[in-house]
């Protein structure tokens, strides 16, 4: 992380196998670590990042340190098992946001789209929608939600969401193709009549 929320300087965190929680005193940046992981995985909602607007994730400065012009987060995942459909024992996903609103995603240093990041992670059980990252206040919300909302959370964690999204995307494409075909047929019918 560099320039992300309270992390003005380059900060590297290494999570060894078995780490399930980030613990520390109030104000130490625990929630900002969760926000950074959520953000680099593609979070688009400022509410999910505990911010009013997206550029609030960029370090705003202090009395002793000037504001920065961009926020960067890179997440390196162990891919030695080949779980991600990409070459290499490690995969680095990064996101950069500039003060002018420009944003960039990259996989292993190659610029890509958010959709590319989502597709790469969709079969791995990791992603901004998949509940492997539970931030401040979310556990209470999940426990106190309706059975339908809890079911949705469980389906997301189980990996059902990716298939539903793919199905919906395919249905939208089929519908658009059907509409184009009908317009084409109608245009040729009119042409034949005249």
Backbone as a printed PyTorch tensor [residue, N CA C, xyz], in Angstrom:
tensor([[[  0.8560,  -1.1740,   0.0000],
         [  0.0000,   0.0000,   0.0000],
         [  0.8940,   1.2260,   0.0000]],

        [[  0.5110,   2.1960,  -0.7840],
         [  1.2190,   3.4700,  -0.7640],
         [  0.2260,   4.5660,  -1.1000]],

        [[  0.0450,   5.4960,  -0.1690],
         [ -0.8760,   6.5930,  -0.3870],
         [ -2.3230,   6.1980,  -0.2050]],

        [[ -2.5710,   5.0210,   0.3370],
         [ -3.9400,   4.5600,   0.5470],
         [ -4.3710,   4.8810,   1.9660]],

        [[ -5.3630,   5.7480,   2.0860],
         [ -5.9260,   6.1780,   3.3670],
         [ -4.8110,   6.6190,   4.3150]],

        [[ -4.6220,   5.9300,   5.4340],
         [ -3.6330,   6.3610,   6.4240],
         [ -2.2200,   5.8690,   6.1110]],

        [[ -2.0490,   5.0970,   5.0540],
         [ -0.7380,   4.5430,   4.7050],
         [ -0.0510,   5.4260,   3.6710]],

        [[  0.5200,   6.5370,   4.1210],
         [  1.1760,   7.4780,   3.2130],
         [  2.4340,   6.8770,   2.6110]],

        [[  3.2340,   6.2440,   3.4460],
         [  4.4870,   5.6410,   2.9840],
         [  4.2400,   4.2310,   2.4850]],

        [[  5.1830,   3.7360,   1.6970],
         [  5.0800,   2.3780,   1.1930],
         [  5.0270,   1.4120,   2.3840]],

        [[  3.9780,   0.6220,   2.4530],
         [  3.7800,  -0.3110,   3.5530],
         [  3.5560,  -1.7020,   2.9880]],

        [[  4.3100,  -2.6710,   3.4660],
         [  4.1860,  -4.0430,   2.9990],
         [  3.7450,  -4.9080,   4.1780]],

        [[  2.6920,  -5.6660,   3.9710],
         [  2.2050,  -6.6050,   4.9770],
         [  2.3030,  -8.0010,   4.3930]],

        [[  2.8670,  -8.9200,   5.1480],
         [  2.9690, -10.3030,   4.6900],
         [  2.0670, -11.1540,   5.5620]],

        [[  1.1310, -11.8330,   4.9280],
         [  0.2240, -12.7220,   5.6420],
         [  0.6500, -14.1550,   5.3690]],

        [[  1.1470, -14.7800,   6.3860],
         [  1.5960, -16.1650,   6.2750],
         [  0.3710, -17.0820,   6.3210]],

        [[  0.5130, -18.3140,   5.8660],
         [ -0.6160, -19.2540,   5.9280],
         [ -1.1460, -19.3570,   7.3610]],

        [[ -2.4760, -19.3590,   7.4570],
         [ -3.1010, -19.4970,   8.7700],
         [ -3.5430, -18.1960,   9.3940]],

        [[ -3.1500, -17.0390,   8.8340],
         [ -3.5720, -15.7610,   9.3960],
         [ -5.0450, -15.5600,   9.0550]],

        [[ -5.8450, -15.2980,  10.0790],
         [ -7.2810, -15.1300,   9.8440],
         [ -7.7950, -13.7960,  10.3370]],

        [[ -6.9540, -13.0080,  10.9940],
         [ -7.4310, -11.7400,  11.5410],
         [ -6.2850, -10.7390,  11.6230]],

        [[ -6.6380,  -9.4540,  11.5510],
         [ -5.6810,  -8.3790,  11.7880],
         [ -6.1130,  -7.7370,  13.0980]],

        [[ -5.2110,  -7.7170,  14.0680],
         [ -5.5450,  -7.2380,  15.4090],
         [ -4.6200,  -6.0820,  15.7690]],

        [[ -5.1640,  -5.0710,  16.4410],
         [ -4.3550,  -3.9420,  16.8860],
         [ -5.2190,  -2.9470,  17.6250]],

        [[ -4.5840,  -1.9540,  18.2260],
         [ -5.3440,  -0.9540,  18.9810],
         [ -6.1540,  -0.0370,  18.0540]],

        [[ -7.1160,   0.6590,  18.6390],
         [ -7.9110,   1.6180,  17.8760],
         [ -6.9950,   2.6270,  17.1910]],

        [[ -7.3080,   2.9270,  15.9420],
         [ -6.5360,   3.9240,  15.2030],
         [ -5.2670,   3.4020,  14.5640]],

        [[ -5.0280,   2.0950,  14.6270],
         [ -3.7930,   1.5490,  14.0640],
         [ -3.8970,   1.2540,  12.5660]],

        [[ -5.1060,   1.3350,  12.0090],
         [ -5.2650,   1.1220,  10.5710],
         [ -5.7940,  -0.2420,  10.1920]],

        [[ -6.3220,  -1.0100,  11.1370],
         [ -6.8480,  -2.3480,  10.8380],
         [ -7.9260,  -2.2880,   9.7530]],

        [[ -8.8810,  -1.4010,   9.9290],
         [ -9.9710,  -1.2950,   8.9460],
         [ -9.4480,  -0.8080,   7.6020]],

        [[ -8.4060,   0.0070,   7.6120],
         [ -7.8170,   0.4770,   6.3540],
         [ -7.1320,  -0.6570,   5.5960]],

        [[ -6.6060,  -1.6320,   6.3280],
         [ -6.0180,  -2.8100,   5.6790],
         [ -7.1220,  -3.5950,   4.9750]],

        [[ -8.2370,  -3.8020,   5.6570],
         [ -9.3690,  -4.5040,   5.0550],
         [ -9.8690,  -3.7270,   3.8430]],

        [[ -9.9880,  -2.4050,   3.9870],
         [-10.4300,  -1.5670,   2.8670],
         [ -9.4790,  -1.6820,   1.6770]],

        [[ -8.1790,  -1.7420,   1.9460],
         [ -7.1850,  -1.8360,   0.8650],
         [ -7.3560,  -3.1350,   0.0820]],

        [[ -7.5560,  -4.2350,   0.7970],
         [ -7.7390,  -5.5250,   0.1170],
         [ -9.0340,  -5.5100,  -0.6870]],

        [[-10.0980,  -5.0140,  -0.0760],
         [-11.3830,  -4.9250,  -0.7680],
         [-11.2720,  -4.0440,  -2.0050]],

        [[-10.5660,  -2.9200,  -1.8730],
         [-10.4160,  -1.9500,  -2.9650],
         [ -9.6250,  -2.5360,  -4.1310]],

        [[ -8.4980,  -3.1710,  -3.8450],
         [ -7.6660,  -3.7140,  -4.9270],
         [ -8.3950,  -4.8420,  -5.6570]],

        [[ -9.3190,  -5.5100,  -4.9750],
         [-10.0940,  -6.5740,  -5.6100],
         [-11.2680,  -6.0310,  -6.4220]],

        [[-11.4200,  -4.6800,  -6.4300],
         [-12.3870,  -4.0740,  -7.3370],
         [-13.5800,  -3.3920,  -6.7160]],

        [[-13.5840,  -3.1360,  -5.4210],
         [-14.7310,  -2.4630,  -4.8000],
         [-14.9910,  -1.1300,  -5.4950]],

        [[-16.2450,  -0.8890,  -5.8620],
         [-16.6330,   0.3550,  -6.5280],
         [-17.4830,   1.2400,  -5.6300]],

        [[-17.9880,   0.6660,  -4.5480],
         [-18.8630,   1.3960,  -3.6340],
         [-18.0350,   2.1570,  -2.5980]],

        [[-18.2530,   3.4670,  -2.5360],
         [-17.5330,   4.2530,  -1.5220],
         [-18.0020,   3.8620,  -0.1310]],

        [[-19.2430,   3.4400,  -0.0200],
         [-19.7660,   3.0120,   1.2790],
         [-18.9910,   1.8050,   1.7990]],

        [[-18.6780,   0.8530,   0.9030],
         [-17.9200,  -0.3380,   1.2920],
         [-16.5170,   0.0370,   1.7640]],

        [[-16.0390,   1.2080,   1.3280],
         [-14.6930,   1.6590,   1.6990],
         [-14.7220,   2.7030,   2.8230]],

        [[-15.9120,   2.9070,   3.3930],
         [-16.0830,   3.8670,   4.4770],
         [-15.6100,   5.2630,   4.0530]],

        [[-16.0130,   5.6660,   2.8570],
         [-15.6200,   6.9570,   2.2910],
         [-16.8330,   7.6420,   1.6820]],

        [[-16.7470,   8.9820,   1.5640],
         [-17.8310,   9.7360,   0.9290],
         [-17.6800,   9.7290,  -0.5910]],

        [[-16.4300,   9.8080,  -1.0690],
         [-16.1650,   9.7650,  -2.5040],
         [-14.9040,   8.9460,  -2.7280]],

        [[-14.7280,   8.4600,  -3.9350],
         [-13.6470,   7.5080,  -4.1940],
         [-12.2720,   8.0950,  -3.9060]],

        [[-12.0390,   9.3760,  -4.2360],
         [-10.6860,   9.8980,  -4.0050],
         [-10.3910,  10.1230,  -2.5200]],

        [[-11.3410,   9.8280,  -1.6310],
         [-11.0540,   9.8510,  -0.1940],
         [-10.0760,   8.7520,   0.2150]],

        [[ -9.8710,   7.7550,  -0.6490],
         [ -8.9080,   6.6990,  -0.3170],
         [ -7.4690,   7.1740,  -0.5020]],

        [[ -7.2790,   8.3040,  -1.1570],
         [ -5.9340,   8.8570,  -1.3650],
         [ -5.5240,   9.6290,  -0.1170]],

        [[ -4.3130,   9.3800,   0.3680],
         [ -3.8040,  10.0380,   1.5730],
         [ -3.9850,  11.5500,   1.4550]],

        [[ -4.7120,  12.1220,   2.4290],
         [ -5.1030,  13.5330,   2.3660],
         [ -4.0860,  14.4790,   2.9910]],

        [[ -3.0700,  13.9590,   3.6210],
         [ -2.0440,  14.7910,   4.2250],
         [ -2.2850,  15.0180,   5.7100]],

        [[ -1.2270,  15.4430,   6.3760],
         [ -1.2730,  15.7760,   7.8000],
         [ -0.5010,  17.0720,   7.9910]],

        [[ -0.3800,  17.4970,   9.2170],
         [  0.3900,  18.7080,   9.5060],
         [  1.8550,  18.5210,   9.1250]],

        [[  2.3360,  17.2870,   9.1800],
         [  3.7510,  17.0010,   8.9120],
         [  4.0290,  16.3860,   7.5480]],

        [[  2.9930,  15.9740,   6.8400],
         [  3.2000,  15.2900,   5.5580],
         [  2.1760,  15.7850,   4.5470]],

        [[  2.6320,  16.1370,   3.3700],
         [  1.7630,  16.6670,   2.3160],
         [  0.8370,  15.5900,   1.7580]],

        [[ -0.2920,  16.0190,   1.2300],
         [ -1.2270,  15.1010,   0.5690],
         [ -0.5430,  14.4770,  -0.6430]],

        [[ -0.9520,  13.2780,  -0.9890],
         [ -0.3850,  12.5820,  -2.1400],
         [ -1.3430,  12.6620,  -3.3260]],

        [[ -0.8130,  12.4260,  -4.4990],
         [ -1.5980,  12.5300,  -5.7200],
         [ -2.2250,  11.2350,  -6.1790]],

        [[ -1.8770,  10.1350,  -5.5110],
         [ -2.4670,   8.8610,  -5.9190],
         [ -2.4040,   7.8470,  -4.7760]],

        [[ -3.2590,   6.8500,  -4.8870],
         [ -3.2620,   5.7200,  -3.9600],
         [ -2.9560,   4.4700,  -4.7710]],

        [[ -2.1160,   3.6150,  -4.2190],
         [ -1.7560,   2.3740,  -4.9020],
         [ -1.8470,   1.2240,  -3.9230]],

        [[ -2.4170,   0.1300,  -4.3630],
         [ -2.4370,  -1.0940,  -3.5660],
         [ -2.1020,  -2.2400,  -4.5100]],

        [[ -1.1930,  -3.0970,  -4.0930],
         [ -0.8530,  -4.2970,  -4.8530],
         [ -1.0340,  -5.4950,  -3.9260]],

        [[ -1.7010,  -6.5020,  -4.4190],
         [ -1.9460,  -7.7130,  -3.6490],
         [ -1.2910,  -8.8650,  -4.3850]],

        [[ -0.3300,  -9.4980,  -3.7350],
         [  0.3650, -10.6280,  -4.3470],
         [ -0.1700, -11.9130,  -3.7320]],

        [[ -0.6600, -12.7890,  -4.5960],
         [ -1.2520, -14.0500,  -4.1630],
         [ -0.3440, -15.2110,  -4.5400]],

        [[ -0.2560, -16.1990,  -3.6640],
         [  0.4940, -17.4230,  -3.9320],
         [ -0.3110, -18.2580,  -4.9190]],

        [[  0.2590, -18.5290,  -6.0700],
         [ -0.4220, -19.3280,  -7.0810],
         [  0.3570, -20.6030,  -7.3900]],

        [[  1.1520, -21.0630,  -6.4190],
         [  1.9640, -22.2620,  -6.6530],
         [  1.0940, -23.4890,  -6.9200]],

        [[ -0.1400, -23.4850,  -6.4480],
         [ -1.0570, -24.6040,  -6.6930],
         [ -1.7110, -24.5050,  -8.0700]],

        [[ -1.5550, -23.3470,  -8.7420],
         [ -2.1630, -23.1530, -10.0590],
         [ -3.6610, -22.9120,  -9.9920]],

        [[ -4.1440, -22.4940,  -8.8510],
         [ -5.5930, -22.2640,  -8.6730],
         [ -6.1000, -21.1260,  -9.5590]],

        [[ -5.2570, -20.1200,  -9.7720],
         [ -5.6240, -19.0260, -10.6670],
         [ -5.1920, -19.3960, -12.0770]],

        [[ -6.0200, -19.0990, -13.0430],
         [ -5.7520, -19.5040, -14.4270],
         [ -4.7780, -18.5470, -15.0990]],

        [[ -3.5750, -18.4720, -14.5370],
         [ -2.5350, -17.6030, -15.0840],
         [ -1.1910, -18.2240, -14.7400]],

        [[ -0.2140, -18.0200, -15.6080],
         [  1.1180, -18.5690, -15.3800],
         [  1.7910, -17.8980, -14.1900]],

        [[  2.5900, -18.6360, -13.4800],
         [  3.4110, -18.0700, -12.4200],
         [  3.0110, -18.5570, -11.0350]],

        [[  4.0190, -18.6720, -10.1790],
         [  3.8010, -19.1140,  -8.8040],
         [  3.2000, -18.0050,  -7.9510]],

        [[  3.3440, -16.7650,  -8.3970],
         [  2.7390, -15.6180,  -7.7080],
         [  2.0040, -14.7620,  -8.7290]],

        [[  0.8880, -14.2000,  -8.2930],
         [  0.1060, -13.3020,  -9.1410],
         [ -0.0920, -12.0120,  -8.3690]],

        [[  0.2540, -10.8820,  -8.9950],
         [  0.0880,  -9.5910,  -8.3510],
         [ -1.0040,  -8.8050,  -9.0610]],

        [[ -2.0090,  -8.4440,  -8.2800],
         [ -3.1110,  -7.6130,  -8.7690],
         [ -2.9140,  -6.2440,  -8.1550]],

        [[ -2.9590,  -5.2010,  -8.9700],
         [ -2.7530,  -3.8570,  -8.4250],
         [ -3.8150,  -2.9020,  -8.9470]],

        [[ -4.0470,  -1.8800,  -8.1490],
         [ -4.9980,  -0.8210,  -8.5170],
         [ -4.3940,   0.5040,  -8.1040]],

        [[ -4.5060,   1.4800,  -8.9840],
         [ -4.0080,   2.8300,  -8.7200],
         [ -5.1270,   3.8100,  -9.0260]],

        [[ -5.2950,   4.7860,  -8.1390],
         [ -6.2730,   5.8470,  -8.3520],
         [ -5.5480,   7.1720,  -8.2420]],

        [[ -5.7330,   8.0330,  -9.2480],
         [ -5.1170,   9.3550,  -9.2650],
         [ -6.1370,  10.3950,  -8.8210]],

        [[ -5.6610,  11.5110,  -8.3140],
         [ -6.5630,  12.5730,  -7.8450],
         [ -7.4860,  13.0930,  -8.9410]],

        [[ -7.0530,  13.0280, -10.1980],
         [ -7.9070,  13.5140, -11.2870],
         [ -9.0310,  12.5350, -11.6250]],

        [[ -9.0840,  11.3960, -10.9160],
         [-10.1490,  10.4200, -11.1260],
         [ -9.7500,   9.2410, -11.9860]],

        [[ -8.6060,   9.3180, -12.6690],
         [ -8.1550,   8.1890, -13.4820],
         [ -7.8270,   7.0090, -12.5780]],

        [[ -8.1020,   5.8250, -13.0820],
         [ -7.8800,   4.6100, -12.3120],
         [ -7.2620,   3.5580, -13.2110]],

        [[ -6.3980,   2.7400, -12.6630],
         [ -5.7510,   1.6810, -13.4330],
         [ -5.7520,   0.3890, -12.6350]],

        [[ -5.9870,  -0.7030, -13.3340],
         [ -5.8330,  -2.0420, -12.7690],
         [ -4.6970,  -2.7060, -13.5310]],

        [[ -4.0150,  -3.6430, -12.8740],
         [ -2.9710,  -4.4090, -13.5530],
         [ -2.8960,  -5.8040, -12.9450]],

        [[ -2.5720,  -6.7510, -13.7920],
         [ -2.2870,  -8.1150, -13.3450],
         [ -0.8590,  -8.4050, -13.7540]],

        [[ -0.0080,  -8.6970, -12.7860],
         [  1.4220,  -8.9410, -13.0160],
         [  2.0570,  -7.8110, -13.8240]],

        [[  1.6610,  -6.5730, -13.5250],
         [  2.2520,  -5.4010, -14.1590],
         [  1.6630,  -5.0250, -15.5080]],

        [[  0.7650,  -5.8350, -16.0380],
         [  0.1390,  -5.5470, -17.3200],
         [ -1.2190,  -4.8940, -17.0830]],

        [[ -1.4130,  -3.7100, -17.6530],
         [ -2.6670,  -2.9880, -17.4770],
         [ -3.8270,  -3.8340, -17.9920]],

        [[ -4.9280,  -3.8070, -17.2420],
         [ -6.0950,  -4.6010, -17.6190],
         [ -7.3570,  -3.8830, -17.1700]],

        [[ -8.4970,  -4.5200, -17.3880],
         [ -9.7860,  -3.9750, -16.9690],
         [-10.1910,  -4.6190, -15.6420]],

        [[-11.1350,  -3.9670, -14.9610],
         [-11.6920,  -4.5410, -13.7420],
         [-12.2930,  -5.9060, -14.0420]],

        [[-12.9620,  -6.0430, -15.1710],
         [-13.5660,  -7.3160, -15.5470],
         [-12.5230,  -8.4280, -15.6260]],

        [[-11.3130,  -8.1080, -16.0980],
         [-10.2360,  -9.1010, -16.1730],
         [ -9.8500,  -9.5820, -14.7840]],

        [[ -9.7900,  -8.6540, -13.8300],
         [ -9.4640,  -9.0190, -12.4410],
         [-10.5730,  -9.9010, -11.8820]],

        [[-11.8240,  -9.5080, -12.1050],
         [-12.9480, -10.2800, -11.5930],
         [-12.9790, -11.6830, -12.1880]],

        [[-12.7230, -11.7950, -13.4830],
         [-12.7140, -13.1070, -14.1350],
         [-11.5790, -13.9820, -13.6020]],

        [[-10.4190, -13.4000, -13.4160],
         [ -9.2820, -14.1560, -12.8930],
         [ -9.6000, -14.7300, -11.5210]],

        [[-10.2490, -13.9310, -10.6840],
         [-10.5130, -14.3510,  -9.3130],
         [-11.7870, -15.1750,  -9.1530]],

        [[-12.6610, -15.1610, -10.1530],
         [-13.9840, -15.7640,  -9.9890],
         [-13.9530, -17.2490,  -9.6620]],

        [[-12.9880, -17.9820, -10.1540],
         [-12.9180, -19.4190,  -9.8810],
         [-12.0810, -19.7580,  -8.6620]],

        [[-11.5460, -18.7410,  -8.0080],
         [-10.6180, -18.9990,  -6.9070],
         [-11.2420, -18.9010,  -5.5300]],

        [[-12.4490, -18.3410,  -5.4350],
         [-13.0490, -18.1270,  -4.1190],
         [-12.5800, -16.8400,  -3.4830]],

        [[-11.8510, -16.0260,  -4.2450],
         [-11.3780, -14.7380,  -3.7530],
         [-12.0080, -13.6600,  -4.6150]],

        [[-12.3950, -12.5690,  -3.9990],
         [-12.9730, -11.4750,  -4.7610],
         [-13.7070, -10.5230,  -3.8630]],

        [[-14.0150,  -9.3430,  -4.3870],
         [-14.6250,  -8.3160,  -3.5540],
         [-16.0130,  -8.7010,  -3.0970]],

        [[-16.7260,  -9.5520,  -3.8540],
         [-18.0750,  -9.9560,  -3.4720],
         [-18.0850, -11.2180,  -2.6240]],

        [[-16.9810, -11.9080,  -2.5720],
         [-16.9730, -13.1730,  -1.8640],
         [-16.5520, -12.9390,  -0.4240]],

        [[-17.3250, -13.4870,   0.4890],
         [-17.1900, -13.1350,   1.8960],
         [-16.0780, -13.8890,   2.5940]],

        [[-14.8760, -13.6880,   2.1290],
         [-13.7020, -14.1950,   2.8220],
         [-13.0400, -13.0560,   3.5760]],

        [[-13.4910, -11.8220,   3.3160],
         [-12.9940, -10.6420,   4.0150],
         [-14.1860, -10.0270,   4.7250]],

        [[-14.1540, -10.0530,   6.0330],
         [-15.2590,  -9.4880,   6.7980],
         [-14.7360,  -8.2820,   7.5420]],

        [[-15.2400,  -7.1130,   7.1500],
         [-14.7890,  -5.8500,   7.7250],
         [-15.5730,  -5.4620,   8.9580]],

        [[-15.1610,  -4.3530,   9.5220],
         [-15.7600,  -3.8100,  10.7280],
         [-17.2740,  -3.6570,  10.5730]],

        [[-18.0490,  -4.2200,  11.4850],
         [-19.4920,  -4.0840,  11.4840],
         [-20.2250,  -5.0580,  10.5780]],

        [[-19.5140,  -5.7850,   9.7180],
         [-20.1940,  -6.6770,   8.7820],
         [-20.7030,  -7.9480,   9.4400]],

        [[-19.9840,  -8.4880,  10.4120],
         [-20.4020,  -9.7320,  11.0490],
         [-21.7500,  -9.5570,  11.7280]],

        [[-21.9050,  -8.4690,  12.4860],
         [-23.1710,  -8.1910,  13.1550],
         [-24.2890,  -8.0370,  12.1320]],

        [[-23.9950,  -7.3690,  11.0300],
         [-24.9870,  -7.1710,   9.9650],
         [-25.4180,  -8.5030,   9.3720]],

        [[-24.4850,  -9.4060,   9.1430],
         [-24.7960, -10.7210,   8.5750],
         [-25.6460, -11.5390,   9.5460]],

        [[-25.2440, -11.5510,  10.8260],
         [-25.9730, -12.3390,  11.8230],
         [-27.3890, -11.8370,  12.0520]],

        [[-27.5980, -10.5300,  11.9270],
         [-28.9090,  -9.9500,  12.1810],
         [-29.7460,  -9.7570,  10.9220]],

        [[-29.2630, -10.2150,   9.7750],
         [-30.0040, -10.0240,   8.5300],
         [-31.0710, -11.1070,   8.3710]],

        [[-31.9270, -10.9060,   7.3810],
         [-32.9910, -11.8830,   7.1090],
         [-32.3810, -13.1760,   6.5740]],

        [[-33.1800, -14.2320,   6.6090],
         [-32.6880, -15.5270,   6.1210],
         [-32.3430, -15.4530,   4.6320]],

        [[-33.0750, -14.6300,   3.8640],
         [-32.7790, -14.4790,   2.4360],
         [-31.4200, -13.8180,   2.2310]],

        [[-31.1250, -12.7780,   3.0370],
         [-29.8290, -12.1000,   2.9210],
         [-28.6890, -13.0070,   3.3610]],

        [[-28.9180, -13.7890,   4.4230],
         [-27.8800, -14.7390,   4.8630],
         [-27.6340, -15.7810,   3.7850]],

        [[-28.7150, -16.2260,   3.1310],
         [-28.5760, -17.2120,   2.0500],
         [-27.7210, -16.6330,   0.9260]],

        [[-27.9600, -15.3550,   0.5850],
         [-27.1750, -14.7070,  -0.4750],
         [-25.6960, -14.6660,  -0.1020]],

        [[-25.4000, -14.3790,   1.1660],
         [-24.0040, -14.3370,   1.6300],
         [-23.3770, -15.7210,   1.5160]],

        [[-24.1100, -16.7390,   1.9270],
         [-23.5830, -18.1130,   1.8710],
         [-23.3740, -18.5410,   0.4260]],

        [[-24.3060, -18.1850,  -0.4610],
         [-24.1460, -18.5230,  -1.8790],
         [-22.9250, -17.8360,  -2.4730]],

        [[-22.6900, -16.5790,  -2.0950],
         [-21.5090, -15.8690,  -2.5900],
         [-20.2480, -16.5650,  -2.1130]],

        [[-20.2070, -16.9060,  -0.8250],
         [-19.0210, -17.5600,  -0.2690],
         [-18.8000, -18.9370,  -0.8880]],

        [[-19.8870, -19.6080,  -1.2790],
         [-19.7920, -20.9370,  -1.8790],
         [-19.4320, -20.8800,  -3.3650]],

        [[-19.4330, -19.6890,  -3.9420],
         [-19.0470, -19.5580,  -5.3450],
         [-20.1950, -19.6210,  -6.3290]],

        [[-21.4360, -19.5810,  -5.8400],
         [-22.6000, -19.6330,  -6.7200],
         [-22.7660, -18.3220,  -7.4890]],

        [[-22.3810, -17.2180,  -6.8680],
         [-22.5700, -15.8930,  -7.4610],
         [-21.9130, -15.7680,  -8.8260]],

        [[-20.7020, -16.3050,  -8.9880],
         [-19.9960, -16.1720, -10.2680],
         [-20.7790, -16.8250, -11.4000]],

        [[-21.4180, -17.9730, -11.1140],
         [-22.1890, -18.6550, -12.1480],
         [-23.4620, -17.8760, -12.4780]],

        [[-24.0860, -17.3000, -11.4510],
         [-25.2870, -16.4960, -11.6850],
         [-24.9350, -15.2850, -12.5370]],

        [[-23.8170, -14.6320, -12.2520],
         [-23.4050, -13.4520, -13.0350],
         [-23.0950, -13.8270, -14.4780]],

        [[-22.4050, -14.9430, -14.6740],
         [-22.0970, -15.3830, -16.0310],
         [-23.3810, -15.6820, -16.7930]],

        [[-24.3330, -16.3440, -16.1260],
         [-25.6180, -16.6480, -16.7540],
         [-26.3470, -15.3660, -17.1390]],

        [[-26.3920, -14.4010, -16.2070],
         [-27.0750, -13.1360, -16.4920],
         [-26.4200, -12.4040, -17.6470]],

        [[-25.0830, -12.4060, -17.6910],
         [-24.3640, -11.7460, -18.7830],
         [-24.6620, -12.4370, -20.1130]],

        [[-24.6940, -13.7710, -20.1170],
         [-25.0020, -14.5140, -21.3380],
         [-26.4390, -14.2550, -21.7700]],

        [[-27.3660, -14.1830, -20.8130],
         [-28.7640, -13.9030, -21.1580],
         [-28.9240, -12.5070, -21.7580]],

        [[-28.1860, -11.5180, -21.2190],
         [-28.2450, -10.1590, -21.7840],
         [-27.7160, -10.1490, -23.2160]],

        [[-26.6340, -10.8690, -23.4590],
         [-26.0730, -10.9270, -24.8100],
         [-27.0410, -11.6080, -25.7790]],

        [[-27.6550, -12.7020, -25.3300],
         [-28.6290, -13.3960, -26.1760],
         [-29.8230, -12.5000, -26.4780]],

        [[-30.2870, -11.7770, -25.4800],
         [-31.4200, -10.8700, -25.6750],
         [-31.0660,  -9.7730, -26.6750]],

        [[-29.8780,  -9.1910, -26.5450],
         [-29.4410,  -8.1410, -27.4770],
         [-29.3040,  -8.7010, -28.8910]],

        [[-28.7830,  -9.9120, -29.0090],
         [-28.6440, -10.5470, -30.3200],
         [-30.0120, -10.8060, -30.9360]],

        [[-30.9600, -11.2650, -30.1100],
         [-32.3300, -11.5100, -30.5950],
         [-32.9510, -10.2110, -31.1070]],

        [[-32.7870,  -9.1210, -30.3590],
         [-33.3250,  -7.8170, -30.7860],
         [-32.6910,  -7.3720, -32.0920]],

        [[-31.3810,  -7.5330, -32.2250],
         [-30.6940,  -7.1640, -33.4760],
         [-31.2000,  -8.0020, -34.6470]],

        [[-31.4070,  -9.2920, -34.4140],
         [-31.8960, -10.1800, -35.4590],
         [-33.3020,  -9.7720, -35.9010]],

        [[-34.1580,  -9.4590, -34.9310],
         [-35.5280,  -9.0370, -35.2600],
         [-35.5270,  -7.7360, -36.0510]],

        [[-34.6670,  -6.7840, -35.6770],
         [-34.5600,  -5.5190, -36.4290],
         [-34.0730,  -5.7810, -37.8520]],

        [[-33.1050,  -6.6700, -37.9890],
         [-32.5550,  -7.0160, -39.2960],
         [-33.6310,  -7.6430, -40.1850]],

        [[-34.3720,  -8.5870, -39.6160],
         [-35.4380,  -9.2620, -40.3820],
         [-36.5130,  -8.2550, -40.7870]],

        [[-36.9160,  -7.3910, -39.8600],
         [-37.9440,  -6.3790, -40.1470],
         [-37.4770,  -5.4140, -41.2360]],

        [[-36.2190,  -4.9950, -41.1530],
         [-35.6760,  -4.0710, -42.1660],
         [-35.6730,  -4.7270, -43.5440]],

        [[-35.2900,  -5.9950, -43.6240],
         [-35.2780,  -6.6890, -44.9130],
         [-36.6870,  -6.9970, -45.4190]],

        [[-37.6230,  -7.2330, -44.4970],
         [-39.0040,  -7.4520, -44.8890],
         [-39.5790,  -6.1880, -45.5180]],

        [[-39.3100,  -5.0250, -44.8760],
         [-39.7730,  -3.7480, -45.4210],
         [-39.1540,  -3.4520, -46.7800]],

        [[-37.8900,  -3.7870, -46.8860],
         [-37.1840,  -3.5560, -48.1450],
         [-37.7790,  -4.4160, -49.2620]],

        [[-38.1270,  -5.6680, -48.9390],
         [-38.7020,  -6.5820, -49.9370],
         [-40.1120,  -6.1290, -50.3460]],

        [[-40.8590,  -5.5730, -49.4010],
         [-42.2230,  -5.1160, -49.6780],
         [-42.2030,  -3.8880, -50.5690]],

        [[-41.2770,  -2.9870, -50.3690],
         [-41.2070,  -1.7590, -51.1580],
         [-40.4400,  -2.0130, -52.4150]]])
